[in-house]
């Protein structure tokens, strides 16, 4: 796949699929064939390599007893023959519905066609005969078939619901097909197919429409794709079906692992194709992680071995194919404002519940927080304040401490004091200047003599002094020191190890990324949870630049964290795709360019303020991705191996060595950096 252009989605583990809704004519296979081919060609023009059509689309579904007429069946067979011939000029797979006769039985079938060949025929397993459905009157179920092969339009092909179509030229693509009611039963045929390796599940459906039925279809498709860790394509019958007693809405759906990728407009007035780009890598890598998925496959091993594998070729386009899929810039932050508020509240409650439980179980009634006037300590203080309230303890039991040193700016110090006052905390200030000077003198550091040498030792002397005071204050007041470092800092190793901001008694922010913390503070400001006085301070803090404030303000304008470790918005993006899914750096680069490149400027979610709507060119993204890979894999794991306790917040994971991330401290970043270096050379990025 590396021979494909970097700008092609097919190079990066995606496949473009399509669900087609033709306008059918009842009992007119010739017209239906033309409608099918027109949509198939349109889908191929859009570089789709799988096109799924509705149930019995070559004849229409609503023929009822006309299915038992020999003239109609003969016309269908002729249409099938012409369909197969016409497919010779079309790359990829077409999955088309038709009534097929075999062994004096009529079967409701899906035909899988490619490049002039009939690759397989899948009969419907479960025939509904209740309410408005009477399929057993005309059709036989798959279980009635006596042969594993069938002859259709003079061509012999595998026959049965046990077929899995595996691509030789698109890694991770394996298709299974089922028909309408097959999804409605307790154990759909696609469940076993997924356990056997099928990653793309297609459903050819007729499914008349009644009030609220669409919601149930979505629920079924979402849950089946989620349980099976697969893509699920659903094509319902639309315009042209008989409305004698029923109506049809042409519902087209594509889900991936429980998430909706694409949905066509219901009740379409004209034929249409709905396309979606399925992330096969994501499905493949997720299945590797889910041990219970593979445990179930082992239990079903005998049945799974009976499934038949059919090799296919999709022929991915050799030209650039841009991704047609929303790639969230902020994967940890929902783009919908209503959902964001709900998630912020839930994250906050998880943190509060974790800290309150730790205080209750330990019998500790005081909390110590180092207030810096920055985002992380502010949010930790809000969590601590609410945890004390939940336990019926007074606000004064929050001991807030500012610890100004050589790098502290006056605006930050004033914001910290304003927040302590607004929260009703017991406030203290400990000036570290004298202690820092003494330690620098003990170390014979040049800065002790007034020389402007602001190295990592100079920074860590302050961080160590801060942590030492906070721990001893917690001892002295029999309190619990709440840590403030967040997930982004831990991923990048941007914390002072040991007795520094790396350590605490309980780390409430340890699995919350920087981009989400900013929104949590904004949410707390507008939610009314803490009152107007607190909200006013929070609004100020949320807009302050990220800085650990360990360098004097006069030293090149102070210290800006993102100048060292990269923009947190980019690094959080990289963290999500690498730690959550294990993606290759080249794929992360491709996705980041889709999300953050210049072409993406016009698609900012409303939750992102206008002043934060930046874009990055490919070279800049690659440069900071290299920084992330080095710091994440090779430089920082020893710090994460000694993390204090703290609650896991989101499905994006945590880096706790006791939870989501168990990694060696002595690993090399070479495989990741080498792969990125190769693609940078290819793209001329240096």
Order of alpha helices (4+ residues) and beta strands (2+ residues): beta-alpha-beta-alpha-beta-beta-beta-beta-beta-beta-beta-alpha-beta-alpha-beta-beta-beta-beta-alpha-alpha-alpha-beta-alpha-beta-alpha-beta-alpha-beta-alpha-alpha-beta-alpha-beta-alpha-alpha-alpha-alpha-alpha-alpha-alpha-alpha
